[in-house]
Amino acid sequence: MFEENECRFQLKNNAPISQTKLIYQLGYIGDSTIAQQIMEGTFGIPDEINDATVLILEEIGRIDVKLSNGEITIDITKEEFQHFWKRVQEGTQSSLSGIHYGNYNAAVHSEKASRFLSKKITPVSRTGCS
């Protein structure tokens, strides 16, 4: 189990961005000035960044600008909540909340629980803060 977890949580080290200075400039939790510039779409992406990563960074900027301008709103419906959790494998890693995926799988069979949980996670999805 240790080997599997070690491998899973070290995959990030193989990402192309991990071989650049940008990974260090972003900061451990992405709270740097550069991270803010990426989200605002104002960051000048260095030439050393590969094409796929450039596309991802540009998309992060486009999405955040649209969210900030109110062009995109996030409202997770009961139906979307149920659709997602019906498809998740129960053995999938659980969240920091401590709620096991099996709880969410069970909740999709209750209209009331699905409605409550979809409303609960909407502000988290909007803000990124739990």
N, C-alpha and C positions, 0 to 999 in steps of 0.2 A: 504494500500500500504506500509506504514511504517513497519508493522509487517512482510509482505512478504519479503521486502528487508532486514530487520534485520535478519530474519531466513536464507535467502540465503547467506548473507555475513558472517554469524557466523558458517556455516557448517564446516569450517576448524578447529574450536575448537574441533570437535568430531573426527578428524583424529587421528589414533594411535600415529603418530609422535608428535602430540601436547601434549602428556602426557609424553614426554621425555625431557631430558636436551638438546638433539640435536637441537630441534626447536629454542632454545635460542642461541645456539652456531652458528647456521647458520646465524643469523642476520635477521633483518626485511626484507631486500631486497636481501638476499642471496649473500652479497658481502664480506663474511668473508673468512679467510684462509681455514676453513673447507669446505666451499662451493666450493672453488677452488680445493681442494683436491678431493672432490667428482667428479667434472668434469674431473679431470685428471685420475681418477680411482685409486688413491693412498690412499684414506681415509680408515682407519680401522673402520669398522662399529661396534658400540657397541652391545653387546648381548641383550640389552633392546629393540632393534628395532625389530618389528615384521617381519615375513618372507616376506609378500607382499611389505612392504616398503623397505626391503633389496633388493629385485629384482628391484624395481624402481630406487633406488640409484645406483645399479650396472649398470643398463641400461643407466642411465644418463652418467656415466663414459665411457661406451663403445661407445656411440654415439658421445660424445664430442671428444674422442681420434680419432675416424674415421674422424670426421669433420676437426680436426686440422691437420691430416695427409693427407687430400685431398682425402680420400677413399670415402667420401660421398660428393656430391655436391647437392645444392638445386637450382633447376630451376623450377619455377612455370610457367607452360604453360598456354596459353589462354584457352585450353580445360579443364585443371584442375581447373582453376579459374571459368569457367562457370559451370562445374560439381558441385563444392562445393556450389556456390551461388544460384544455381537453387533449392537446397534442403533445404536451411536455412529458418526457419520460420521467417517471417517479425517481429514478436513480440519479437524476441530474443534481448537481451541487446546489445546496440551498442558499438563501440570501442571508445577509447580516441580521435580518430581523429575527432569526431563530425560528421562523415559521417554515416547517418542512413543506416541500412541494406537494406532498400527499394531502396536506390541508387545503391547498388551493385546488387540487384535483377534486377533492370532496365538495368544495364550495361551489363548483360549477353546476352542481345538481340542485342548488338552492337559488331561486330567483332573488330572495332577500339578501343572502350572503354575497352573491355575485354583484348585485347593485351596490351594496355597501363597500365591498372591496374595490370595485372599479372607481367609485368616488374617492376612496382613500388614496389610491395610487395616482390619480390624475394630478394633484398638486406636486407630487414627487416627480412625476414625469415632466411637468412644466418647468420646475425650478432646479431639478437635480439634487435637491436636499430632502432627506427622509425625515 
